[in-house]
Amino acid sequence: MKSYQEISLDGLWHNNPALVQLLGLCPLLAVTGSVVNALGLGIATILVLVGSNLSVSLIRNYVPEQVRLPAFVMIIASFVTCAELLMQAFTYELYQILGIFIPLIVTNCAILGRADAFASKNPLLPSLVDGIMMGLGFTAVLVLLGAMRELLGQGTLFENMQLLFGPMAENWKIVVFEDYSFLFAILPPGAFVGMGILIAIKNMVDKQLKDKAEKAKNNQPKEKVDRRIRVTG
Amino acid sequence: MAFTRVSSPHLHRPLSTHQVMRYVILATLPGLAALTWVFGWGSLINVVIASLAGLAFEAAVLMLRKRNPVPALKDNSALLTCVLLGLALPPLAPWWLLITGSFVAIVIAKQLYGGLGNNPFNPAMIAYALLLISFPVEMTQWMMPAELLEKRVSLGASLQAVFAGHQQVADAFTMATPLDGFKHKGELMADEYWRQNAFVAEKVWGSWAFVSVGFMLGGLFLLWKKIFTWHIPAAMLGSLALLSAIFYGGDPSNYASPMVHLLSGATMLGAFFIATDPVTAATSNKGKLWFGAGIGVLVYVIRTWGNYPDAVAFSVLLMNFAAPFIDYYTQPRTFGHNKARKGIKRDA
């Protein structure tokens, strides 16, 4: 069994659904034109992921192997419907902007993937932690990509945050570049390039960490090893 | 003495990369001269800015990749890419357009894929397409031919337009390109359009034809120097001419004539300088014919029924996608085998 710390680190970094598993790319690439869209979809995804992981973990011993996937999809679909109704009630304008991508969370492979790969094999609490951490990891990438594209595409950050946080967020908008527009970053190709850059940065950091660890490893035993010179043969 | 006589073996030394690139850059000179003559200093400024920026980006990326930048800079490939980009962009384009274009061409389209020889798409055309979808306003303002202006735009005014205020200076001198104008002729029949725009027909088409002939001369020089074979340009121009002839013959009041298609826009630049890029094109002779013909067909289709007035960049990129596929099905016959290998080899 993995410790909670391992599960958390997996979700946030080592096995990040967006950067490593490359799951759920369709909403990831489609709605990350701005921070508010990305955050809205991210929160909806966390809700669904936590809910589905919990339920799947609870029923894991009662669902026959052969029908597990339809059962999981049914559960996920009900949670997506809940999320959709909640968004209609509380953030209607954002719901309209995100449009089809809210119902499409059902088909987000990251969620079904976690249900099948983790929640159906683990007890309640680890599944809950896994759901939260995977959801946070996914949302972090969404928001980062959204911020990158919003900044590069229209020179602002946190525009329209009131759609999510109500009137208190009216003046959260930061204008970094005045009178600026770079359509490419907002259009789908910009999402692919941005995503590629994020993955590259992640791999670079991993490589540096690995090199560092190896260096530390190589330095330590060298002093301890008893160097014997081979005289025969 | 018989020593002066050349005896066998008559070996040829193949041209090295930097020589090939230098020939191609030289061959753009007639076209560049024609552009400068017709549209003023703009294109020349474009080429200079794009080249300087491109070389700087190439050196920077190579150093980031921990490689020696000197050999890569000496092979002139980055220079050629940026010269082609500068020629393709509208004269008097603002400086940041050129810098962005060079960055995309060199850093994203070329070096991120592994540098010269590894890029699946033509870098200059990637940059052009990105700029066209990102900055449609700046990319579709083309200079009026100098003949139509009261006086030529001086070098100083051109530099000012590029670096300081693009809008104030440039707006007075720009107009839609002929292909753009024809595309948006609206309900008019073709002959009505020509009659109403006799002015455009004579001067502007003439200038574009002049530029096209400049590029064609450069291309023929390269053909004579055997830098590339005739297959791609011939197939591209042939299919474009054939298609436009068929439609023009059937319905001359709605379609542009083959001469319009061949001698305006980027047809000649594309046929001889862009489509023939050895890295991104198909390799066998038969493959090159398919590749070129595909570009010609796409150019005609997008120009006639698409949203954009000109289509060389998109057509070349689409066929770049198809080049590995074409190569796969057009492998030449290997000596000793009766038939060329075709398709998937099942009994391997």
Chai-1 contact restraints between the chains, C-beta under 6 A:
chainA,res_idxA,chainB,res_idxB,connection_type,confidence,min_distance_angstrom,max_distance_angstrom,comment,restraint_id
A,F182,B,S134,contact,1.0,0.0,6.0,A-B,restraint_1
A,L183,B,S134,contact,1.0,0.0,6.0,A-B,restraint_2
A,F184,B,L130,contact,1.0,0.0,6.0,A-B,restraint_3
A,F184,B,S134,contact,1.0,0.0,6.0,A-B,restraint_4
